[in-house]
Amino acid sequence: MEKFRWGILSTGQIAQAFAKDMQRLEGHVVAAVGSRTREKAQIFASQFDGCRTFSSYEALVSDPDLDAIYIATPQPFHLAHTLLALHAGKPVLCEKPFAVNAAQAKLMIDTAHSSNLALMEAMWTRFLPHIHTVREILTAGTLGEIYSVEADHGQRLAVKNIPRLALPEYAGGALLDLGVYPISFAHLVLGVPAKITASSSFTKEGVDSSTTAIFDYSSGAQAILHSNMVVATPCTAVISGSLGRLEIDRTFYNPASMRVTLDDGSVKEYARDYVGHGLREQAIEFARIVRAGLIESPYLTHAETLSIMKSMDEIRRQVKLVYPFE
């Protein structure tokens, strides 16, 4: 089978991490990169054999020799850059958070459907081996009826004064950048909540420094989810059911060790034996759906991506987090 040829839109930190992790893959190649400046594109491309450079995003997505575009720009640009690539006839893997709000996400998804092109949110955690095991445990009913999910994601990032995190014009704050991980995890385990209750603290720039949300479900289950960009939190996750619990160690959204502890006293350990970052797993799945002629992945459907964005919209509505460009 011919290699799957990726075009990387942007040269930032996550684009670098994605491209480097793909070097561990057979059958995938970083074929081209696009940047707003040729110099940045050339520096990026120098790390990958045969990588072509483009000094505009328009030129990148127009390259006929690319199989897909990976979009790694800050979240306010996901809508425009996804539409740019889709309109050029390219399947798109778009970084998380998929968009700034659900209205943007719906437009992106609708365009993919009307163009019959694959589109997937690059919520890379969903495609990691230990999360596939979590799905298997839940499907088997090992934990019984699920009553509680707890997950947090906190990193000491505010002190770094990174514009995409600090500034409202970049849709900054803890929720969209960090909170999307525990929120997506809760959706994976329990689905769409019946009720959301949220609270945030804010920076002087007007973005959330921390956000906590409680998701209530019609089954009686709850998810308690926390994000924070001021302090480093445990970054663990726990699923508790009528027969026992599953604990995912730090950091739950990376390849991680975990264990199932049942009420009968038995404990089953799942060791972390993964090599590399883990961003390549989503690339494998995306190439699979493109080659199969699909437009979405069963591991993260368009409907689920949209429901996650709606949950974040509701949190933002409650805490009054508004961005100036909306």
Secondary structure by P-SEA (a helix, b strand, c coil): cccbbbbbccccaaaaaaaaaacccccccccccccccaaaaaaaaccccbbbbbccaaaaaacccccbbbbbccccaaaaaaaaaaaabbbbbccccccccaaaaaaaaaaaaaacbbbbbcccccccaaaaaaaaaaaacccccccbbbbbccccccccccccccccccccccccccaaaaaaaaaacccccccccccccccccccccbbbbbbbccccbbbbbbbbcccccccbbbbbccccbbbbcccccccccccccccccbbbbbcccccccccaaaaaaaaaaaaacccccccccaaaaaaaaaaaaaaaaaaccccccc
